[in-house]
């Protein structure tokens, strides 16, 4: 599930932010979003259980980081 979620979040970032997204496969249960090498979202231990940050939360965190 996290792989599909990552693909959907990446597509949403491309669409809403009009920016390029590089996806890197990590370990099982890992979900992180980085901007310029800095982590802006980390799913933490809950990601291994399938509890992932929402697309809206990811977009808001990226937008905040880029505007800040």
PQR file of N, CA, C, O and H, with PARSE charges and radii, in Angstrom:
ATOM      1  N   UNK A   1       0.814  -1.201   0.000 -0.4000 1.5000
ATOM      2  CA  UNK A   1       0.000   0.000   0.000 -0.0000 2.0000
ATOM      3  C   UNK A   1       0.850   1.255   0.000  0.5500 1.7000
ATOM      4  O   UNK A   1       0.503   2.216  -0.687 -0.5500 1.4000
ATOM      5  N   UNK A   2       1.946   1.288   0.738 -0.4000 1.5000
ATOM      6  CA  UNK A   2       2.732   2.514   0.821 -0.0000 2.0000
ATOM      7  C   UNK A   2       3.321   2.884  -0.530  0.5500 1.7000
ATOM      8  O   UNK A   2       3.497   4.067  -0.822 -0.5500 1.4000
ATOM      9  H   UNK A   2       2.227   0.507   1.296  0.4000 1.0000
ATOM     10  N   UNK A   3       3.635   1.876  -1.372 -0.4000 1.5000
ATOM     11  CA  UNK A   3       4.151   2.177  -2.699 -0.0000 2.0000
ATOM     12  C   UNK A   3       3.118   2.903  -3.543  0.5500 1.7000
ATOM     13  O   UNK A   3       3.439   3.878  -4.223 -0.5500 1.4000
ATOM     14  H   UNK A   3       3.493   0.915  -1.135  0.4000 1.0000
ATOM     15  N   UNK A   4       1.890   2.435  -3.501 -0.4000 1.5000
ATOM     16  CA  UNK A   4       0.808   3.076  -4.239 -0.0000 2.0000
ATOM     17  C   UNK A   4       0.529   4.468  -3.683  0.5500 1.7000
ATOM     18  O   UNK A   4       0.295   5.406  -4.445 -0.5500 1.4000
ATOM     19  H   UNK A   4       1.629   1.643  -2.949  0.4000 1.0000
ATOM     20  N   UNK A   5       0.553   4.604  -2.379 -0.4000 1.5000
ATOM     21  CA  UNK A   5       0.345   5.909  -1.752 -0.0000 2.0000
ATOM     22  C   UNK A   5       1.442   6.879  -2.196  0.5500 1.7000
ATOM     23  O   UNK A   5       1.164   8.039  -2.500 -0.5500 1.4000
ATOM     24  H   UNK A   5       0.743   3.842  -1.760  0.4000 1.0000
ATOM     25  N   UNK A   6       2.675   6.406  -2.231 -0.4000 1.5000
ATOM     26  CA  UNK A   6       3.794   7.255  -2.650 -0.0000 2.0000
ATOM     27  C   UNK A   6       3.612   7.724  -4.088  0.5500 1.7000
ATOM     28  O   UNK A   6       3.869   8.888  -4.397 -0.5500 1.4000
ATOM     29  H   UNK A   6       2.901   5.463  -1.984  0.4000 1.0000
ATOM     30  N   UNK A   7       3.175   6.839  -4.959 -0.4000 1.5000
ATOM     31  CA  UNK A   7       2.939   7.200  -6.358 -0.0000 2.0000
ATOM     32  C   UNK A   7       1.843   8.257  -6.453  0.5500 1.7000
ATOM     33  O   UNK A   7       1.966   9.219  -7.212 -0.5500 1.4000
ATOM     34  H   UNK A   7       2.966   5.894  -4.707  0.4000 1.0000
ATOM     35  N   UNK A   8       0.780   8.077  -5.687 -0.4000 1.5000
ATOM     36  CA  UNK A   8      -0.323   9.049  -5.711 -0.0000 2.0000
ATOM     37  C   UNK A   8       0.097  10.403  -5.147  0.5500 1.7000
ATOM     38  O   UNK A   8      -0.283  11.445  -5.681 -0.5500 1.4000
ATOM     39  H   UNK A   8       0.680   7.296  -5.071  0.4000 1.0000
ATOM     40  N   UNK A   9       0.878  10.388  -4.075 -0.4000 1.5000
ATOM     41  CA  UNK A   9       1.346  11.649  -3.489 -0.0000 2.0000
ATOM     42  C   UNK A   9       2.298  12.349  -4.455  0.5500 1.7000
ATOM     43  O   UNK A   9       2.235  13.569  -4.610 -0.5500 1.4000
ATOM     44  H   UNK A   9       1.187   9.542  -3.641  0.4000 1.0000
ATOM     45  N   UNK A  10       3.173  11.593  -5.101 -0.4000 1.5000
ATOM     46  CA  UNK A  10       4.088  12.185  -6.080 -0.0000 2.0000
ATOM     47  C   UNK A  10       3.308  12.830  -7.224  0.5500 1.7000
ATOM     48  O   UNK A  10       3.642  13.932  -7.660 -0.5500 1.4000
ATOM     49  H   UNK A  10       3.224  10.602  -4.975  0.4000 1.0000
ATOM     50  N   UNK A  11       2.284  12.156  -7.705 -0.4000 1.5000
ATOM     51  CA  UNK A  11       1.455  12.715  -8.778 -0.0000 2.0000
ATOM     52  C   UNK A  11       0.753  13.983  -8.316  0.5500 1.7000
ATOM     53  O   UNK A  11       0.637  14.948  -9.071 -0.5500 1.4000
ATOM     54  H   UNK A  11       2.013  11.261  -7.351  0.4000 1.0000
ATOM     55  N   UNK A  12       0.295  13.977  -7.098 -0.4000 1.5000
ATOM     56  CA  UNK A  12      -0.384  15.160  -6.552 -0.0000 2.0000
ATOM     57  C   UNK A  12       0.586  16.333  -6.433  0.5500 1.7000
ATOM     58  O   UNK A  12       0.230  17.470  -6.744 -0.5500 1.4000
ATOM     59  H   UNK A  12       0.390  13.193  -6.484  0.4000 1.0000
ATOM     60  N   UNK A  13       1.810  16.057  -5.984 -0.4000 1.5000
ATOM     61  CA  UNK A  13       2.817  17.119  -5.898 -0.0000 2.0000
ATOM     62  C   UNK A  13       3.128  17.674  -7.285  0.5500 1.7000
ATOM     63  O   UNK A  13       3.231  18.888  -7.461 -0.5500 1.4000
ATOM     64  H   UNK A  13       2.099  15.133  -5.731  0.4000 1.0000
ATOM     65  N   UNK A  14       3.276  16.802  -8.256 -0.4000 1.5000
ATOM     66  CA  UNK A  14       3.540  17.270  -9.625 -0.0000 2.0000
ATOM     67  C   UNK A  14       2.403  18.161 -10.113  0.5500 1.7000
ATOM     68  O   UNK A  14       2.641  19.211 -10.710 -0.5500 1.4000
ATOM     69  H   UNK A  14       3.192  15.816  -8.113  0.4000 1.0000
ATOM     70  N   UNK A  15       1.185  17.742  -9.861 -0.4000 1.5000
ATOM     71  CA  UNK A  15       0.005  18.466 -10.347 -0.0000 2.0000
ATOM     72  C   UNK A  15      -0.190  19.791  -9.612  0.5500 1.7000
ATOM     73  O   UNK A  15      -0.356  20.834 -10.246 -0.5500 1.4000
ATOM     74  H   UNK A  15       0.992  16.889  -9.377  0.4000 1.0000
ATOM     75  N   UNK A  16      -0.172  19.755  -8.279 -0.4000 1.5000
ATOM     76  CA  UNK A  16      -0.494  20.952  -7.503 -0.0000 2.0000
ATOM     77  C   UNK A  16       0.674  21.931  -7.390  0.5500 1.7000
ATOM     78  O   UNK A  16       0.469  23.144  -7.344 -0.5500 1.4000
ATOM     79  H   UNK A  16      -0.038  18.909  -7.765  0.4000 1.0000
ATOM     80  N   UNK A  17       1.896  21.402  -7.343 -0.4000 1.5000
ATOM     81  CA  UNK A  17       3.059  22.271  -7.152 -0.0000 2.0000
ATOM     82  C   UNK A  17       3.770  22.568  -8.474  0.5500 1.7000
ATOM     83  O   UNK A  17       4.650  23.425  -8.543 -0.5500 1.4000
ATOM     84  H   UNK A  17       2.062  20.417  -7.380  0.4000 1.0000
ATOM     85  N   UNK A  18       3.370  21.846  -9.511 -0.4000 1.5000
ATOM     86  CA  UNK A  18       4.005  21.981 -10.822 -0.0000 2.0000
ATOM     87  C   UNK A  18       5.526  21.874 -10.710  0.5500 1.7000
ATOM     88  O   UNK A  18       6.268  22.710 -11.225 -0.5500 1.4000
ATOM     89  H   UNK A  18       2.655  21.149  -9.455  0.4000 1.0000
ATOM     90  N   UNK A  19       5.962  20.828 -10.024 -0.4000 1.5000
ATOM     91  CA  UNK A  19       7.397  20.607  -9.856 -0.0000 2.0000
ATOM     92  C   UNK A  19       7.715  19.136 -10.086  0.5500 1.7000
ATOM     93  O   UNK A  19       6.834  18.277 -10.040 -0.5500 1.4000
ATOM     94  H   UNK A  19       5.359  20.149  -9.605  0.4000 1.0000
ATOM     95  N   UNK A  20       8.965  18.872 -10.330 -0.4000 1.5000
ATOM     96  CA  UNK A  20       9.396  17.498 -10.562 -0.0000 2.0000
ATOM     97  C   UNK A  20       9.581  16.787  -9.233  0.5500 1.7000
ATOM     98  O   UNK A  20       9.952  17.396  -8.229 -0.5500 1.4000
ATOM     99  H   UNK A  20       9.681  19.569 -10.367  0.4000 1.0000
ATOM    100  N   UNK A  21       9.322  15.508  -9.245 -0.4000 1.5000
ATOM    101  CA  UNK A  21       9.414  14.678  -8.044 -0.0000 2.0000
ATOM    102  C   UNK A  21      10.273  13.467  -8.374  0.5500 1.7000
ATOM    103  O   UNK A  21      10.026  12.777  -9.363 -0.5500 1.4000
ATOM    104  H   UNK A  21       9.021  15.013 -10.061  0.4000 1.0000
ATOM    105  N   UNK A  22      11.274  13.209  -7.554 -0.4000 1.5000
ATOM    106  CA  UNK A  22      12.083  11.999  -7.690 -0.0000 2.0000
ATOM    107  C   UNK A  22      11.642  11.020  -6.621  0.5500 1.7000
ATOM    108  O   UNK A  22      11.606  11.353  -5.436 -0.5500 1.4000
ATOM    109  H   UNK A  22      11.475  13.770  -6.751  0.4000 1.0000
ATOM    110  N   UNK A  23      11.309   9.818  -7.043 -0.4000 1.5000
ATOM    111  CA  UNK A  23      10.915   8.790  -6.079 -0.0000 2.0000
ATOM    112  C   UNK A  23      12.070   7.818  -5.900  0.5500 1.7000
ATOM    113  O   UNK A  23      12.676   7.361  -6.869 -0.5500 1.4000
ATOM    114  H   UNK A  23      11.339   9.548  -8.005  0.4000 1.0000
ATOM    115  N   UNK A  24      12.362   7.514  -4.647 -0.4000 1.5000
ATOM    116  CA  UNK A  24      13.420   6.573  -4.312 -0.0000 2.0000
ATOM    117  C   UNK A  24      12.805   5.500  -3.433  0.5500 1.7000
ATOM    118  O   UNK A  24      12.171   5.804  -2.422 -0.5500 1.4000
ATOM    119  H   UNK A  24      11.870   7.886  -3.859  0.4000 1.0000
ATOM    120  N   UNK A  25      12.989   4.261  -3.813 -0.4000 1.5000
ATOM    121  CA  UNK A  25      12.445   3.164  -3.008 -0.0000 2.0000
ATOM    122  C   UNK A  25      13.298   2.979  -1.770  0.5500 1.7000
ATOM    123  O   UNK A  25      14.521   2.866  -1.855 -0.5500 1.4000
ATOM    124  H   UNK A  25      13.503   4.014  -4.635  0.4000 1.0000
ATOM    125  N   UNK A  26      12.652   2.948  -0.634 -0.4000 1.5000
ATOM    126  CA  UNK A  26      13.340   2.750   0.639 -0.0000 2.0000
ATOM    127  C   UNK A  26      13.048   1.375   1.195  0.5500 1.7000
ATOM    128  O   UNK A  26      12.587   0.480   0.485 -0.5500 1.4000
ATOM    129  H   UNK A  26      11.658   3.040  -0.565  0.4000 1.0000
ATOM    130  N   UNK A  27      13.319   1.228   2.450 -0.4000 1.5000
ATOM    131  CA  UNK A  27      13.034  -0.038   3.130 -0.0000 2.0000
ATOM    132  C   UNK A  27      11.526  -0.203   3.298  0.5500 1.7000
ATOM    133  O   UNK A  27      10.764   0.757   3.182 -0.5500 1.4000
ATOM    134  H   UNK A  27      13.693   1.954   3.026  0.4000 1.0000
ATOM    135  N   UNK A  28      11.113  -1.436   3.574 -0.4000 1.5000
ATOM    136  CA  UNK A  28       9.701  -1.713   3.815 -0.0000 2.0000
ATOM    137  C   UNK A  28       9.213  -0.859   4.985  0.5500 1.7000
ATOM    138  O   UNK A  28       9.868  -0.791   6.025 -0.5500 1.4000
ATOM    139  H   UNK A  28      11.732  -2.216   3.668  0.4000 1.0000
ATOM    140  N   UNK A  29       8.078  -0.219   4.814 -0.4000 1.5000
ATOM    141  CA  UNK A  29       7.486   0.571   5.886 -0.0000 2.0000
ATOM    142  C   UNK A  29       8.079   1.949   6.047  0.5500 1.7000
ATOM    143  O   UNK A  29       7.759   2.652   7.006 -0.5500 1.4000
ATOM    144  H   UNK A  29       7.546  -0.275   3.970  0.4000 1.0000
ATOM    145  N   UNK A  30       8.937   2.350   5.127 -0.4000 1.5000
ATOM    146  CA  UNK A  30       9.548   3.677   5.222 -0.0000 2.0000
ATOM    147  C   UNK A  30       8.793   4.635   4.307  0.5500 1.7000
ATOM    148  O   UNK A  30       8.525   4.312   3.149 -0.5500 1.4000
ATOM    149  H   UNK A  30       9.196   1.779   4.348  0.4000 1.0000
ATOM    150  N   UNK A  31       8.454   5.802   4.820 -0.4000 1.5000
ATOM    151  CA  UNK A  31       7.796   6.826   4.019 -0.0000 2.0000
ATOM    152  C   UNK A  31       8.344   8.172   4.448  0.5500 1.7000
ATOM    153  O   UNK A  31       8.027   8.664   5.531 -0.5500 1.4000
ATOM    154  H   UNK A  31       8.671   6.064   5.760  0.4000 1.0000
ATOM    155  N   UNK A  32       9.168   8.767   3.599 -0.4000 1.5000
ATOM    156  CA  UNK A  32       9.754  10.077   3.884 -0.0000 2.0000
ATOM    157  C   UNK A  32       9.606  10.953   2.657  0.5500 1.7000
ATOM    158  O   UNK A  32       9.628  10.476   1.522 -0.5500 1.4000
ATOM    159  H   UNK A  32       9.426   8.368   2.719  0.4000 1.0000
ATOM    160  N   UNK A  33       9.454  12.243   2.908 -0.4000 1.5000
ATOM    161  CA  UNK A  33       9.428  13.224   1.838 -0.0000 2.0000
ATOM    162  C   UNK A  33      10.534  14.220   2.138  0.5500 1.7000
ATOM    163  O   UNK A  33      10.585  14.811   3.217 -0.5500 1.4000
ATOM    164  H   UNK A  33       9.437  12.631   3.829  0.4000 1.0000
ATOM    165  N   UNK A  34      11.420  14.396   1.164 -0.4000 1.5000
ATOM    166  CA  UNK A  34      12.544  15.309   1.327 -0.0000 2.0000
ATOM    167  C   UNK A  34      12.439  16.443   0.324  0.5500 1.7000
ATOM    168  O   UNK A  34      12.001  16.248  -0.811 -0.5500 1.4000
ATOM    169  H   UNK A  34      11.379  13.916   0.288  0.4000 1.0000
ATOM    170  N   UNK A  35      12.845  17.626   0.754 -0.4000 1.5000
ATOM    171  CA  UNK A  35      12.951  18.785  -0.121 -0.0000 2.0000
ATOM    172  C   UNK A  35      14.379  19.283   0.005  0.5500 1.7000
ATOM    173  O   UNK A  35      14.821  19.658   1.091 -0.5500 1.4000
ATOM    174  H   UNK A  35      13.200  17.784   1.675  0.4000 1.0000
ATOM    175  N   UNK A  36      15.097  19.286  -1.107 -0.4000 1.5000
ATOM    176  CA  UNK A  36      16.506  19.688  -1.114 -0.0000 2.0000
ATOM    177  C   UNK A  36      17.317  18.937  -0.065  0.5500 1.7000
ATOM    178  O   UNK A  36      18.175  19.519   0.599 -0.5500 1.4000
ATOM    179  H   UNK A  36      14.738  18.981  -1.989  0.4000 1.0000
ATOM    180  N   UNK A  37      17.044  17.650   0.081 -0.4000 1.5000
ATOM    181  CA  UNK A  37      17.801  16.804   0.992 -0.0000 2.0000
ATOM    182  C   UNK A  37      17.368  16.851   2.444  0.5500 1.7000
ATOM    183  O   UNK A  37      17.907  16.112   3.268 -0.5500 1.4000
ATOM    184  H   UNK A  37      16.348  17.177  -0.458  0.4000 1.0000
ATOM    185  N   UNK A  38      16.411  17.698   2.776 -0.4000 1.5000
ATOM    186  CA  UNK A  38      15.920  17.823   4.150 -0.0000 2.0000
ATOM    187  C   UNK A  38      14.562  17.130   4.284  0.5500 1.7000
ATOM    188  O   UNK A  38      13.677  17.323   3.451 -0.5500 1.4000
ATOM    189  H   UNK A  38      15.973  18.299   2.107  0.4000 1.0000
ATOM    190  N   UNK A  39      14.407  16.330   5.329 -0.4000 1.5000
ATOM    191  CA  UNK A  39      13.151  15.618   5.558 -0.0000 2.0000
ATOM    192  C   UNK A  39      12.071  16.590   6.026  0.5500 1.7000
ATOM    193  O   UNK A  39      12.249  17.301   7.015 -0.5500 1.4000
ATOM    194  H   UNK A  39      15.126  16.174   6.006  0.4000 1.0000
ATOM    195  N   UNK A  40      10.945  16.613   5.301 -0.4000 1.5000
ATOM    196  CA  UNK A  40       9.822  17.463   5.703 -0.0000 2.0000
ATOM    197  C   UNK A  40       8.648  16.626   6.214  0.5500 1.7000
ATOM    198  O   UNK A  40       7.792  17.137   6.936 -0.5500 1.4000
ATOM    199  H   UNK A  40      10.800  16.036   4.498  0.4000 1.0000
ATOM    200  N   UNK A  41       8.602  15.356   5.848 -0.4000 1.5000
ATOM    201  CA  UNK A  41       7.594  14.415   6.353 -0.0000 2.0000
ATOM    202  C   UNK A  41       8.294  13.087   6.591  0.5500 1.7000
ATOM    203  O   UNK A  41       9.031  12.597   5.736 -0.5500 1.4000
ATOM    204  H   UNK A  41       9.298  14.941   5.261  0.4000 1.0000
ATOM    205  N   UNK A  42       8.056  12.515   7.753 -0.4000 1.5000
ATOM    206  CA  UNK A  42       8.586  11.186   8.072 -0.0000 2.0000
ATOM    207  C   UNK A  42       7.450  10.380   8.688  0.5500 1.7000
ATOM    208  O   UNK A  42       6.948  10.719   9.759 -0.5500 1.4000
ATOM    209  H   UNK A  42       7.457  12.913   8.448  0.4000 1.0000
ATOM    210  N   UNK A  43       7.054   9.324   8.015 -0.4000 1.5000
ATOM    211  CA  UNK A  43       5.958   8.493   8.507 -0.0000 2.0000
ATOM    212  C   UNK A  43       6.275   7.787   9.809  0.5500 1.7000
ATOM    213  O   UNK A  43       5.368   7.379  10.534 -0.5500 1.4000
ATOM    214  H   UNK A  43       7.462   9.048   7.145  0.4000 1.0000
ATOM    215  N   UNK A  44       7.557   7.639  10.111 -0.4000 1.5000
ATOM    216  CA  UNK A  44       7.967   7.015  11.361 -0.0000 2.0000
ATOM    217  C   UNK A  44       7.495   5.576  11.485  0.5500 1.7000
ATOM    218  O   UNK A  44       7.256   4.900  10.484 -0.5500 1.4000
ATOM    219  H   UNK A  44       8.294   7.971   9.522  0.4000 1.0000
ATOM    220  N   UNK A  45       7.366   5.118  12.715 -0.4000 1.5000
ATOM    221  CA  UNK A  45       6.993   3.730  12.988 -0.0000 2.0000
ATOM    222  C   UNK A  45       5.597   3.394  12.470  0.5500 1.7000
ATOM    223  O   UNK A  45       5.325   2.244  12.127 -0.5500 1.4000
ATOM    224  H   UNK A  45       7.561   5.667  13.528  0.4000 1.0000
ATOM    225  N   UNK A  46       4.723   4.375  12.410 -0.4000 1.5000
ATOM    226  CA  UNK A  46       3.361   4.112  11.940 -0.0000 2.0000
ATOM    227  C   UNK A  46       3.330   3.715  10.463  0.5500 1.7000
ATOM    228  O   UNK A  46       2.422   3.005  10.030 -0.5500 1.4000
ATOM    229  H   UNK A  46       4.944   5.310  12.688  0.4000 1.0000
ATOM    230  N   UNK A  47       4.319   4.170   9.693 -0.4000 1.5000
ATOM    231  CA  UNK A  47       4.350   3.829   8.268 -0.0000 2.0000
ATOM    232  C   UNK A  47       4.451   2.323   8.066  0.5500 1.7000
ATOM    233  O   UNK A  47       3.875   1.783   7.121 -0.5500 1.4000
ATOM    234  H   UNK A  47       5.056   4.746  10.045  0.4000 1.0000
ATOM    235  N   UNK A  48       5.176   1.644   8.945 -0.4000 1.5000
ATOM    236  CA  UNK A  48       5.300   0.185   8.841 -0.0000 2.0000
ATOM    237  C   UNK A  48       3.954  -0.504   9.062  0.5500 1.7000
ATOM    238  O   UNK A  48       3.744  -1.633   8.619 -0.5500 1.4000
ATOM    239  H   UNK A  48       5.644   2.083   9.712  0.4000 1.0000
ATOM    240  N   UNK A  49       3.056   0.182   9.743 -0.4000 1.5000
ATOM    241  CA  UNK A  49       1.718  -0.361   9.993 -0.0000 2.0000
ATOM    242  C   UNK A  49       0.713   0.076   8.925  0.5500 1.7000
ATOM    243  O   UNK A  49      -0.462  -0.289   8.981 -0.5500 1.4000
ATOM    244  H   UNK A  49       3.226   1.099  10.103  0.4000 1.0000
ATOM    245  N   UNK A  50       1.185   0.860   7.952 -0.4000 1.5000
ATOM    246  CA  UNK A  50       0.308   1.321   6.887 -0.0000 2.0000
ATOM    247  C   UNK A  50      -0.401   2.626   7.178  0.5500 1.7000
ATOM    248  O   UNK A  50      -1.272   3.043   6.414 -0.5500 1.4000
ATOM    249  H   UNK A  50       2.139   1.156   7.907  0.4000 1.0000
ATOM    250  N   UNK A  51      -0.038   3.283   8.282 -0.4000 1.5000
ATOM    251  CA  UNK A  51      -0.627   4.578   8.628 -0.0000 2.0000
ATOM    252  C   UNK A  51       0.300   5.648   8.062  0.5500 1.7000
ATOM    253  O   UNK A  51       1.372   5.910   8.606 -0.5500 1.4000
ATOM    254  H   UNK A  51       0.669   2.944   8.902  0.4000 1.0000
ATOM    255  N   UNK A  52      -0.129   6.259   6.965 -0.4000 1.5000
ATOM    256  CA  UNK A  52       0.730   7.187   6.240 -0.0000 2.0000
ATOM    257  C   UNK A  52       0.165   8.599   6.269  0.5500 1.7000
ATOM    258  O   UNK A  52      -1.046   8.783   6.392 -0.5500 1.4000
ATOM    259  H   UNK A  52      -1.001   6.046   6.523  0.4000 1.0000
ATOM    260  N   UNK A  53       1.039   9.601   6.156 -0.4000 1.5000
ATOM    261  CA  UNK A  53       0.562  10.985   6.096 -0.0000 2.0000
ATOM    262  C   UNK A  53      -0.328  11.176   4.861  0.5500 1.7000
ATOM    263  O   UNK A  53      -0.072  10.602   3.803 -0.5500 1.4000
ATOM    264  H   UNK A  53       2.023   9.452   6.057  0.4000 1.0000
ATOM    265  N   UNK A  54      -1.354  11.974   5.012 -0.4000 1.5000
ATOM    266  CA  UNK A  54      -2.270  12.217   3.891 -0.0000 2.0000
ATOM    267  C   UNK A  54      -1.578  13.022   2.799  0.5500 1.7000
ATOM    268  O   UNK A  54      -0.584  13.708   3.039 -0.5500 1.4000
ATOM    269  H   UNK A  54      -1.563  12.440   5.872  0.4000 1.0000
ATOM    270  N   UNK A  55      -2.124  12.920   1.606 -0.4000 1.5000
ATOM    271  CA  UNK A  55      -1.597  13.707   0.495 -0.0000 2.0000
ATOM    272  C   UNK A  55      -1.648  15.188   0.788  0.5500 1.7000
ATOM    273  O   UNK A  55      -0.715  15.923   0.463 -0.5500 1.4000
ATOM    274  H   UNK A  55      -2.931  12.363   1.411  0.4000 1.0000
ATOM    275  N   UNK A  56      -2.733  15.634   1.401 -0.4000 1.5000
ATOM    276  CA  UNK A  56      -2.878  17.055   1.752 -0.0000 2.0000
ATOM    277  C   UNK A  56      -1.778  17.481   2.715  0.5500 1.7000
ATOM    278  O   UNK A  56      -1.185  18.547   2.551 -0.5500 1.4000
ATOM    279  H   UNK A  56      -3.491  15.037   1.665  0.4000 1.0000
ATOM    280  N   UNK A  57      -1.502  16.649   3.721 -0.4000 1.5000
ATOM    281  CA  UNK A  57      -0.462  16.978   4.700 -0.0000 2.0000
ATOM    282  C   UNK A  57       0.909  17.070   4.027  0.5500 1.7000
ATOM    283  O   UNK A  57       1.706  17.951   4.350 -0.5500 1.4000
ATOM    284  H   UNK A  57      -1.984  15.783   3.854  0.4000 1.0000
ATOM    285  N   UNK A  58       1.176  16.169   3.102 -0.4000 1.5000
ATOM    286  CA  UNK A  58       2.454  16.188   2.389 -0.0000 2.0000
ATOM    287  C   UNK A  58       2.570  17.447   1.544  0.5500 1.7000
ATOM    288  O   UNK A  58       3.590  18.134   1.595 -0.5500 1.4000
ATOM    289  H   UNK A  58       0.529  15.453   2.840  0.4000 1.0000
ATOM    290  N   UNK A  59       1.538  17.756   0.768 -0.4000 1.5000
ATOM    291  CA  UNK A  59       1.567  18.952  -0.082 -0.0000 2.0000
ATOM    292  C   UNK A  59       1.739  20.205   0.773  0.5500 1.7000
ATOM    293  O   UNK A  59       2.531  21.082   0.426 -0.5500 1.4000
ATOM    294  H   UNK A  59       0.710  17.197   0.727  0.4000 1.0000
ATOM    295  N   UNK A  60       1.017  20.301   1.875 -0.4000 1.5000
ATOM    296  CA  UNK A  60       1.137  21.467   2.755 -0.0000 2.0000
ATOM    297  C   UNK A  60       2.545  21.594   3.328  0.5500 1.7000
ATOM    298  O   UNK A  60       3.077  22.701   3.409 -0.5500 1.4000
ATOM    299  H   UNK A  60       0.374  19.589   2.157  0.4000 1.0000
ATOM    300  N   UNK A  61       3.155  20.478   3.726 -0.4000 1.5000
ATOM    301  CA  UNK A  61       4.513  20.515   4.287 -0.0000 2.0000
ATOM    302  C   UNK A  61       5.528  20.942   3.234  0.5500 1.7000
ATOM    303  O   UNK A  61       6.429  21.730   3.521 -0.5500 1.4000
ATOM    304  H   UNK A  61       2.723  19.579   3.660  0.4000 1.0000
ATOM    305  N   UNK A  62       5.387  20.429   2.028 -0.4000 1.5000
ATOM    306  CA  UNK A  62       6.304  20.804   0.949 -0.0000 2.0000
ATOM    307  C   UNK A  62       6.121  22.273   0.601  0.5500 1.7000
ATOM    308  O   UNK A  62       7.100  23.003   0.445 -0.5500 1.4000
ATOM    309  H   UNK A  62       4.655  19.789   1.795  0.4000 1.0000
ATOM    310  N   UNK A  63       4.879  22.708   0.478 -0.4000 1.5000
ATOM    311  CA  UNK A  63       4.599  24.112   0.153 -0.0000 2.0000
ATOM    312  C   UNK A  63       5.177  25.042   1.227  0.5500 1.7000
ATOM    313  O   UNK A  63       5.778  26.067   0.908 -0.5500 1.4000
ATOM    314  H   UNK A  63       4.084  22.115   0.604  0.4000 1.0000
ATOM    315  N   UNK A  64       4.994  24.681   2.482 -0.4000 1.5000
ATOM    316  CA  UNK A  64       5.512  25.480   3.587 -0.0000 2.0000
ATOM    317  C   UNK A  64       7.037  25.555   3.555  0.5500 1.7000
ATOM    318  O   UNK A  64       7.620  26.615   3.781 -0.5500 1.4000
ATOM    319  H   UNK A  64       4.506  23.847   2.741  0.4000 1.0000
ATOM    320  N   UNK A  65       7.669  24.434   3.275 -0.4000 1.5000
ATOM    321  CA  UNK A  65       9.132  24.404   3.214 -0.0000 2.0000
ATOM    322  C   UNK A  65       9.651  25.258   2.071  0.5500 1.7000
ATOM    323  O   UNK A  65      10.626  25.990   2.239 -0.5500 1.4000
ATOM    324  H   UNK A  65       7.195  23.573   3.091  0.4000 1.0000
ATOM    325  N   UNK A  66       9.015  25.174   0.916 -0.4000 1.5000
ATOM    326  CA  UNK A  66       9.473  25.934  -0.241 -0.0000 2.0000
ATOM    327  C   UNK A  66       9.215  27.431  -0.100  0.5500 1.7000
ATOM    328  O   UNK A  66       9.959  28.239  -0.657 -0.5500 1.4000
ATOM    329  H   UNK A  66       8.223  24.579   0.779  0.4000 1.0000
ATOM    330  N   UNK A  67       8.185  27.805   0.627 -0.4000 1.5000
ATOM    331  CA  UNK A  67       7.875  29.231   0.779 -0.0000 2.0000
ATOM    332  C   UNK A  67       8.623  29.866   1.939  0.5500 1.7000
ATOM    333  O   UNK A  67       8.730  31.089   2.027 -0.5500 1.4000
ATOM    334  H   UNK A  67       7.581  27.149   1.079  0.4000 1.0000
ATOM    335  N   UNK A  68       9.140  29.025   2.829 -0.4000 1.5000
ATOM    336  CA  UNK A  68       9.741  29.502   4.060 -0.0000 2.0000
ATOM    337  C   UNK A  68      11.111  29.970   3.961  0.5500 1.7000
ATOM    338  O   UNK A  68      11.693  30.391   4.961 -0.5500 1.4000
ATOM    339  H   UNK A  68       9.052  28.031   2.758  0.4000 1.0000
TER
END
